[in-house]
Amino acid sequence: MSLLQAVVLGLVQGATEFLPISSSGHLVLVPWLLGWQFEPEAAFVFDVLVQLGTILAVIAYFRSELRAILVAVLRDLFRGHPLESGHARLGWLLLAASVPAAITGILIKPLVEQAFQSPAAVSGFLLVTATLLGISERLGARTREVEDLRLQDALWIGAWQALALFPGISRSGSTIAGALIRDLERPEAARFSFLMSIPVMIGAGLIAALDLLNSPVAEEQLAPLIVGFISAAITGYLAIRWLLNYLARRPLTVFVVYCAAAGIGGLALAYFRA
């Protein structure tokens, strides 16, 4: 992978990780459309590790809230009342929401890796994303905030996050959809989605890092990974800010249309290329 390709894919990752259009799907489809050929295992490791750049974007954007959550969790644990404050409760709910995807990811990792090699499958999963977003826009009362969530809500949203292990099913899209169905307001659903991405994406990044260390071409991949990390972090930060402002005023309709069009177009192109 050249540095230019790494920059392009980093920009794609950062722009699409938080917009509900599937970053993993775009990391498969963009090289396919451009005719870029990568060794499958190396491409999979790059796709996962470059997500660490978007984790940095989340941490930077929500740094004040994350600091408050961490302080509250430690303080309430020390006092023997781990759920005493709202920030501490939110911290534990974020961890609980990560459990379904973590368990599912371990169980079906080979199947997920195979899906990354099929542009047709990715295109089909984009249609799933469009469906999930469309359904969520018709359900839910839009009356709750993140502070109103309970354990069952967090596990529900976490189960929707597990769907996004497959490329083409947007992680932010599925979790925002799950949160909307539990009656969260759109910006609040996005806020919880972004915060809950941190544990799962760090875990996936660590596993991919181990795969990279065992790769015979680890040194060759280091420079593209650094370049992709930086470009993903910058565009990811901008995407978070833009989407939160957008959802405060508008529905998810434009993303439903985009995912549907991209999915149908990808399936048609895969058919004609075959």
Contacts in CASP RR format, 6 or more apart in sequence:
PFRMAT RR
TARGET T0000
AUTHOR 0000-0000-0000
METHOD contacts of the structure
MODEL  1
MSLLQAVVLGLVQGATEFLPISSSGHLVLVPWLLGWQFEPEAAFVFDVLV
QLGTILAVIAYFRSELRAILVAVLRDLFRGHPLESGHARLGWLLLAASVP
AAITGILIKPLVEQAFQSPAAVSGFLLVTATLLGISERLGARTREVEDLR
LQDALWIGAWQALALFPGISRSGSTIAGALIRDLERPEAARFSFLMSIPV
MIGAGLIAALDLLNSPVAEEQLAPLIVGFISAAITGYLAIRWLLNYLARR
PLTVFVVYCAAAGIGGLALAYFRA
1 9 0 8 1.000
1 38 0 8 1.000
1 42 0 8 1.000
1 43 0 8 1.000
1 46 0 8 1.000
1 221 0 8 1.000
1 224 0 8 1.000
2 224 0 8 1.000
3 223 0 8 1.000
3 224 0 8 1.000
3 227 0 8 1.000
5 31 0 8 1.000
5 36 0 8 1.000
5 224 0 8 1.000
6 46 0 8 1.000
6 223 0 8 1.000
6 224 0 8 1.000
6 225 0 8 1.000
6 227 0 8 1.000
6 228 0 8 1.000
6 231 0 8 1.000
7 227 0 8 1.000
7 228 0 8 1.000
7 231 0 8 1.000
8 30 0 8 1.000
9 27 0 8 1.000
9 30 0 8 1.000
9 31 0 8 1.000
9 46 0 8 1.000
9 47 0 8 1.000
9 50 0 8 1.000
9 228 0 8 1.000
10 50 0 8 1.000
10 227 0 8 1.000
10 228 0 8 1.000
10 229 0 8 1.000
10 231 0 8 1.000
10 232 0 8 1.000
10 235 0 8 1.000
11 231 0 8 1.000
11 232 0 8 1.000
11 235 0 8 1.000
12 23 0 8 1.000
12 26 0 8 1.000
12 27 0 8 1.000
12 30 0 8 1.000
13 23 0 8 1.000
13 26 0 8 1.000
13 27 0 8 1.000
13 47 0 8 1.000
13 50 0 8 1.000
13 51 0 8 1.000
13 53 0 8 1.000
13 54 0 8 1.000
13 228 0 8 1.000
13 231 0 8 1.000
13 232 0 8 1.000
13 235 0 8 1.000
14 23 0 8 1.000
14 53 0 8 1.000
14 54 0 8 1.000
14 57 0 8 1.000
14 231 0 8 1.000
14 232 0 8 1.000
14 233 0 8 1.000
14 234 0 8 1.000
14 235 0 8 1.000
14 236 0 8 1.000
14 239 0 8 1.000
15 235 0 8 1.000
15 236 0 8 1.000
15 239 0 8 1.000
16 22 0 8 1.000
16 23 0 8 1.000
16 25 0 8 1.000
16 26 0 8 1.000
16 239 0 8 1.000
17 23 0 8 1.000
17 51 0 8 1.000
17 54 0 8 1.000
17 171 0 8 1.000
17 172 0 8 1.000
17 197 0 8 1.000
17 232 0 8 1.000
17 236 0 8 1.000
17 239 0 8 1.000
18 54 0 8 1.000
18 57 0 8 1.000
18 172 0 8 1.000
18 190 0 8 1.000
18 194 0 8 1.000
18 236 0 8 1.000
18 239 0 8 1.000
18 240 0 8 1.000
18 243 0 8 1.000
19 170 0 8 1.000
19 172 0 8 1.000
19 239 0 8 1.000
19 243 0 8 1.000
19 255 0 8 1.000
20 129 0 8 1.000
20 133 0 8 1.000
20 170 0 8 1.000
20 172 0 8 1.000
20 173 0 8 1.000
20 176 0 8 1.000
20 177 0 8 1.000
20 252 0 8 1.000
20 255 0 8 1.000
20 259 0 8 1.000
21 126 0 8 1.000
21 129 0 8 1.000
21 170 0 8 1.000
21 173 0 8 1.000
21 255 0 8 1.000
21 258 0 8 1.000
21 259 0 8 1.000
21 262 0 8 1.000
22 122 0 8 1.000
22 125 0 8 1.000
22 126 0 8 1.000
22 129 0 8 1.000
22 164 0 8 1.000
22 167 0 8 1.000
22 168 0 8 1.000
22 169 0 8 1.000
22 170 0 8 1.000
22 171 0 8 1.000
22 173 0 8 1.000
22 259 0 8 1.000
23 51 0 8 1.000
23 54 0 8 1.000
23 170 0 8 1.000
23 171 0 8 1.000
24 47 0 8 1.000
24 116 0 8 1.000
24 122 0 8 1.000
24 164 0 8 1.000
24 166 0 8 1.000
24 167 0 8 1.000
24 168 0 8 1.000
24 171 0 8 1.000
25 122 0 8 1.000
25 125 0 8 1.000
25 126 0 8 1.000
25 167 0 8 1.000
25 168 0 8 1.000
27 47 0 8 1.000
27 50 0 8 1.000
27 167 0 8 1.000
28 47 0 8 1.000
28 116 0 8 1.000
28 119 0 8 1.000
28 122 0 8 1.000
28 167 0 8 1.000
28 168 0 8 1.000
29 119 0 8 1.000
29 122 0 8 1.000
29 123 0 8 1.000
29 262 0 8 1.000
29 266 0 8 1.000
31 37 0 8 1.000
31 38 0 8 1.000
31 43 0 8 1.000
32 119 0 8 1.000
33 269 0 8 1.000
38 46 0 8 1.000
39 217 0 8 1.000
40 113 0 8 1.000
40 116 0 8 1.000
40 117 0 8 1.000
41 211 0 8 1.000
41 215 0 8 1.000
42 215 0 8 1.000
42 217 0 8 1.000
42 221 0 8 1.000
43 116 0 8 1.000
44 113 0 8 1.000
44 116 0 8 1.000
44 208 0 8 1.000
44 211 0 8 1.000
45 208 0 8 1.000
45 211 0 8 1.000
45 212 0 8 1.000
45 215 0 8 1.000
45 221 0 8 1.000
46 221 0 8 1.000
46 224 0 8 1.000
46 225 0 8 1.000
47 116 0 8 1.000
48 204 0 8 1.000
48 205 0 8 1.000
48 207 0 8 1.000
48 208 0 8 1.000
49 205 0 8 1.000
49 208 0 8 1.000
49 209 0 8 1.000
49 212 0 8 1.000
49 225 0 8 1.000
49 229 0 8 1.000
50 225 0 8 1.000
50 228 0 8 1.000
50 229 0 8 1.000
50 232 0 8 1.000
51 201 0 8 1.000
51 204 0 8 1.000
51 205 0 8 1.000
51 232 0 8 1.000
52 201 0 8 1.000
52 202 0 8 1.000
52 205 0 8 1.000
52 229 0 8 1.000
53 228 0 8 1.000
53 229 0 8 1.000
53 230 0 8 1.000
53 232 0 8 1.000
53 233 0 8 1.000
53 236 0 8 1.000
54 197 0 8 1.000
54 201 0 8 1.000
54 232 0 8 1.000
54 233 0 8 1.000
54 236 0 8 1.000
55 197 0 8 1.000
55 198 0 8 1.000
55 201 0 8 1.000
55 202 0 8 1.000
56 229 0 8 1.000
56 233 0 8 1.000
57 232 0 8 1.000
57 233 0 8 1.000
57 234 0 8 1.000
57 236 0 8 1.000
57 237 0 8 1.000
57 239 0 8 1.000
57 240 0 8 1.000
58 194 0 8 1.000
58 195 0 8 1.000
58 197 0 8 1.000
58 198 0 8 1.000
58 240 0 8 1.000
59 66 0 8 1.000
59 198 0 8 1.000
60 233 0 8 1.000
60 237 0 8 1.000
61 194 0 8 1.000
61 237 0 8 1.000
61 240 0 8 1.000
61 241 0 8 1.000
62 194 0 8 1.000
62 195 0 8 1.000
65 87 0 8 1.000
65 195 0 8 1.000
66 195 0 8 1.000
66 198 0 8 1.000
68 87 0 8 1.000
69 87 0 8 1.000
69 88 0 8 1.000
69 90 0 8 1.000
69 91 0 8 1.000
69 94 0 8 1.000
71 87 0 8 1.000
72 85 0 8 1.000
72 86 0 8 1.000
72 87 0 8 1.000
72 88 0 8 1.000
72 91 0 8 1.000
73 82 0 8 1.000
73 87 0 8 1.000
73 88 0 8 1.000
73 91 0 8 1.000
73 92 0 8 1.000
75 85 0 8 1.000
75 88 0 8 1.000
76 82 0 8 1.000
76 83 0 8 1.000
76 84 0 8 1.000
76 85 0 8 1.000
76 88 0 8 1.000
77 88 0 8 1.000
82 88 0 8 1.000
82 92 0 8 1.000
83 89 0 8 1.000
83 92 0 8 1.000
86 147 0 8 1.000
90 146 0 8 1.000
90 147 0 8 1.000
90 149 0 8 1.000
90 195 0 8 1.000
93 149 0 8 1.000
93 150 0 8 1.000
93 151 0 8 1.000
93 153 0 8 1.000
93 154 0 8 1.000
94 154 0 8 1.000
94 192 0 8 1.000
94 195 0 8 1.000
94 196 0 8 1.000
94 198 0 8 1.000
94 199 0 8 1.000
95 199 0 8 1.000
96 151 0 8 1.000
96 154 0 8 1.000
96 155 0 8 1.000
97 154 0 8 1.000
97 155 0 8 1.000
97 157 0 8 1.000
97 158 0 8 1.000
97 161 0 8 1.000
97 192 0 8 1.000
97 196 0 8 1.000
98 158 0 8 1.000
98 161 0 8 1.000
98 196 0 8 1.000
98 199 0 8 1.000
98 200 0 8 1.000
99 155 0 8 1.000
99 158 0 8 1.000
100 155 0 8 1.000
100 158 0 8 1.000
100 159 0 8 1.000
100 161 0 8 1.000
100 162 0 8 1.000
101 158 0 8 1.000
101 161 0 8 1.000
101 162 0 8 1.000
101 164 0 8 1.000
101 165 0 8 1.000
101 200 0 8 1.000
102 199 0 8 1.000
102 200 0 8 1.000
102 203 0 8 1.000
103 162 0 8 1.000
104 162 0 8 1.000
104 165 0 8 1.000
105 112 0 8 1.000
105 162 0 8 1.000
105 165 0 8 1.000
108 165 0 8 1.000
112 165 0 8 1.000
112 166 0 8 1.000
112 167 0 8 1.000
115 121 0 8 1.000
115 122 0 8 1.000
115 125 0 8 1.000
115 166 0 8 1.000
115 167 0 8 1.000
116 122 0 8 1.000
116 167 0 8 1.000
119 266 0 8 1.000
119 269 0 8 1.000
119 270 0 8 1.000
120 266 0 8 1.000
120 267 0 8 1.000
120 270 0 8 1.000
120 271 0 8 1.000
121 166 0 8 1.000
121 167 0 8 1.000
122 167 0 8 1.000
122 168 0 8 1.000
123 168 0 8 1.000
123 262 0 8 1.000
123 263 0 8 1.000
123 264 0 8 1.000
123 265 0 8 1.000
123 266 0 8 1.000
123 267 0 8 1.000
123 270 0 8 1.000
124 168 0 8 1.000
124 263 0 8 1.000
124 267 0 8 1.000
125 166 0 8 1.000
125 167 0 8 1.000
125 168 0 8 1.000
125 169 0 8 1.000
126 168 0 8 1.000
126 169 0 8 1.000
126 259 0 8 1.000
126 260 0 8 1.000
126 262 0 8 1.000
126 263 0 8 1.000
126 266 0 8 1.000
127 259 0 8 1.000
127 260 0 8 1.000
127 263 0 8 1.000
127 264 0 8 1.000
127 267 0 8 1.000
128 163 0 8 1.000
128 168 0 8 1.000
128 169 0 8 1.000
129 168 0 8 1.000
129 169 0 8 1.000
129 170 0 8 1.000
129 173 0 8 1.000
129 174 0 8 1.000
129 259 0 8 1.000
130 255 0 8 1.000
130 256 0 8 1.000
130 257 0 8 1.000
130 259 0 8 1.000
130 260 0 8 1.000
130 263 0 8 1.000
132 160 0 8 1.000
132 163 0 8 1.000
132 169 0 8 1.000
132 173 0 8 1.000
132 174 0 8 1.000
132 177 0 8 1.000
132 178 0 8 1.000
133 173 0 8 1.000
133 176 0 8 1.000
133 177 0 8 1.000
133 252 0 8 1.000
133 255 0 8 1.000
133 256 0 8 1.000
133 259 0 8 1.000
134 177 0 8 1.000
134 252 0 8 1.000
134 253 0 8 1.000
134 256 0 8 1.000
135 177 0 8 1.000
135 181 0 8 1.000
136 176 0 8 1.000
136 177 0 8 1.000
136 178 0 8 1.000
136 180 0 8 1.000
136 181 0 8 1.000
136 252 0 8 1.000
137 180 0 8 1.000
137 251 0 8 1.000
137 252 0 8 1.000
137 253 0 8 1.000
137 256 0 8 1.000
139 180 0 8 1.000
139 181 0 8 1.000
140 180 0 8 1.000
140 181 0 8 1.000
140 182 0 8 1.000
140 183 0 8 1.000
141 183 0 8 1.000
142 180 0 8 1.000
142 183 0 8 1.000
142 184 0 8 1.000
142 185 0 8 1.000
142 186 0 8 1.000
143 183 0 8 1.000
143 185 0 8 1.000
144 182 0 8 1.000
144 183 0 8 1.000
144 184 0 8 1.000
144 185 0 8 1.000
144 188 0 8 1.000
145 184 0 8 1.000
145 185 0 8 1.000
145 188 0 8 1.000
146 184 0 8 1.000
146 188 0 8 1.000
146 191 0 8 1.000
146 192 0 8 1.000
149 182 0 8 1.000
149 184 0 8 1.000
149 192 0 8 1.000
153 179 0 8 1.000
153 182 0 8 1.000
154 196 0 8 1.000
156 178 0 8 1.000
156 181 0 8 1.000
156 182 0 8 1.000
157 175 0 8 1.000
157 178 0 8 1.000
157 179 0 8 1.000
157 182 0 8 1.000
157 192 0 8 1.000
157 193 0 8 1.000
157 196 0 8 1.000
158 175 0 8 1.000
158 196 0 8 1.000
160 174 0 8 1.000
160 175 0 8 1.000
160 177 0 8 1.000
160 178 0 8 1.000
161 171 0 8 1.000
161 174 0 8 1.000
161 175 0 8 1.000
161 196 0 8 1.000
161 200 0 8 1.000
163 169 0 8 1.000
163 174 0 8 1.000
164 170 0 8 1.000
164 171 0 8 1.000
164 173 0 8 1.000
164 174 0 8 1.000
164 175 0 8 1.000
170 259 0 8 1.000
171 193 0 8 1.000
171 197 0 8 1.000
172 190 0 8 1.000
172 193 0 8 1.000
172 194 0 8 1.000
172 197 0 8 1.000
173 193 0 8 1.000
173 255 0 8 1.000
175 189 0 8 1.000
175 192 0 8 1.000
175 193 0 8 1.000
175 196 0 8 1.000
175 197 0 8 1.000
176 186 0 8 1.000
176 189 0 8 1.000
176 190 0 8 1.000
176 193 0 8 1.000
176 252 0 8 1.000
178 189 0 8 1.000
179 188 0 8 1.000
179 189 0 8 1.000
179 192 0 8 1.000
179 193 0 8 1.000
180 186 0 8 1.000
180 189 0 8 1.000
184 192 0 8 1.000
186 247 0 8 1.000
186 248 0 8 1.000
186 251 0 8 1.000
186 252 0 8 1.000
187 244 0 8 1.000
187 247 0 8 1.000
187 248 0 8 1.000
189 247 0 8 1.000
190 243 0 8 1.000
190 244 0 8 1.000
190 247 0 8 1.000
191 244 0 8 1.000
194 240 0 8 1.000
212 218 0 8 1.000
212 221 0 8 1.000
212 225 0 8 1.000
215 221 0 8 1.000
END
